[in-house]
Amino acid sequence: MRGRDDGKRLGVTELGQRLGERATFVQFSSAFCAPCRATRRILAEVATMVPGVAHVEIDAEQRLELVRALDILKTPTVLVLDADGRIVRRATGQPRTADVIAALGEAV
């Protein structure tokens, strides 16, 4: 997972949902993306294991303005936000559970 994203912040206005108390996974997906389904399962599993962590999935095709603003180039792309909505990590492709947990450590 890549490093910080120039201090960009996201909140309920951009995501349509509240942030997690400790961290939030934001997953950009598309309808016919097989790795997106696997990524959804991994992120949801980690989010249920760690109190205060939320998982928000965004359909990239439905939110093109946000996709462009965040320079999302492919799906799945996962952003890890800290409690204040700052992007602390970014990854593309299907992540490994260990990498997700390590990235979460930077956010909490």
Secondary structure, 3 states (H helix, E strand, C coil): CECCCCCCECCHHHHCCCCCCCEEEEEEECCCCHHHHHHHHHHHHHHHHCCCEEEEEEECCCCHHHHHHCCCCCCCEEEEEECCCEEEEEEECCCCHHHHHHHHHHHC
